[in-house]
Amino acid sequence: MSKLLIPLAILSLLQLTFGLVPVKSTERDLLKRLLNRYQSLGKNGRPVVYANETFKLNYGLSLIQILDLNAGQRTLRTSCWPRYNWTDKLLSWDPKEYGNIDKITLPSEDVWVPEISLQNSADERLHSSRDARLLVSHNGSVLWMPQTIFKSTCRPDLTYFPFDTQICELDFGSWNYDLTKVDIDWRIDDSTSERILAFDMSDYVPSNEWKTKGRHLGVRYERSVPVYDYKLQKKVTKNYRVLRYRIILARNPGFYSTILVIPCAMLSVMTIVLFWLPPESPAKNMLGMNIFVAFFVLLLLLAESTPSGVTTFPLIGLFYIINMIFIVMTSFLAAFVVNMHRKTDKSGTIPRIVRRIVIDGLGHLLQGPFCANEACLLSNHGPIRYKDPVSILKRSTSPIREESKYLEIMGKPESIVEFTKGLQSIRASVMSYANRLSHKITDGESVTAEWRKIALVMDRFFFLLYVACMGITLALIVPSKGYESRQLDATIALD
């Protein structure tokens, strides 16, 4: 008897070793049973018992990374993990019958999955998600998390570039089932049992270009679509549930500050120095043209950094243009003053209305070191480059006058006295001509000095106007503290 047991034992060992005896797998049986249910009933219909029953779906979204915000195409690309939670009675079982197995994974292509899509999608691809298996619990609760790259529409506002903040939205809902068929709601947090009305940022990878400004609550609303009901023979409205996720992104201005903002600040200081130079100085025009070219280069860099299809123009570009306008104005004024220096008194006469507005009006208002009389104008214009011809003649003919008096006293001959009187007559004529010449030169210098004074007044006026415009523009460029809330309110109002 013992001899028979030994071969039987060896045979049993060989069967176990080489798989001759089939080993029953409880998990495989469970998978086969669940899939057979779907094969027999089909996976095209909603997993509900009654046709008029509303299917409940909880939806959540985990933000992984901001891939790109294209202002020209007005699109936002994000990498996300959608989280679907629903109950499917066809996928329930009793754990006691299957070795206390309470959870199992199933392929998503073999069972029914909800068709929730991005409503404001801008992707040319129809499918942008990876396949993921379903995690099914014994009570029929299903969890599905397919990794997806979304490309959604976004309305960028580049007014405060590079200190701008963008608000983008992602709308999720069903195109096929209205509210009576599928009702979508926010997913429930497992730890707090509260609904999560925003992005889950626990696995978020920070972006180098964009910073997320906290968690902003989404909106759950209904989208109404008019359709024609053939049974009722009229148009009816169907409502579709939509979940809207909002994300607020603030641009990191580090790179753009280096190439656009800091050089702009330095050139603005140089523009202020430009107003301090005298109008007739050649260095004023040279410095002005160099600063103008530098601002033009910055404007080209700004055009390369921002797309051409945006509807809003950055305020920093307006700042560049204002600087260029003031540089052109002060350069034109300097050229005008140099031209007036070369004009005569007839061609360069100042109109009375110009003198009243500029000299008497702006000059008095600005309270600058501007003159009110002709002597002051001439002294401010610089030292007179000629000597008075009348004084020269008086000094040069004084010996003749003294000699004539001496001859009259000493009783010299008549011829000498007549000759002396002739010299005095010539002296009187020359004195009269020199007097007229002196007045003519003085009037010409006075006109030139007045034109220079007009240039100085206008230069001072442009300087104050430039400082005021720069202060207002800088206040507009830097966003205020309530800018984000106002932008969010405007976005909600547009919705």
Secondary structure, DSSP 8 states (H G I E B T S, - for coil): -HHHHHHHHHHHHHHHHHT-S----HHHHHHHHHHHHHHHH-SSS-S-SSTT--EEEEEEEEEEEEEEEETTTTEEEEEEEEEEEEEEEEEE--GGGGTT--EEEE-GGGS-----EETTB--S-S--B----EEEETEEEEEE---EEEEEE-----TTTTS-EEEEEEEEE-SS--TTTEEEEE-B-TTT--B--S-B-TT-B--SSEEE-S----EEEEEEEEEEETTTTEEEEEEEEEEEEEEEEEE--HHHIIIIIHHHHHHHHHHHHHHHS-TT-HHHHHHHHHHHHHHHHHHHHHHHHS-TT-SS--HHHHHHHHHHHHHHHHHHHHHHHHHHHTS-TTTT---HHHIIIIIIIIHHHHT-S---SHHHHHHHH---SS--HHHHHHHHHHHHHHHHHHHHHHT--HHHHHHHHHHHHHHHHHHHHHHHHHHHHHHHHHHHHHHHHHHHHHHHHHHHHHHHHHHHHHHHHS--TTHHHHHHHHHHHH-
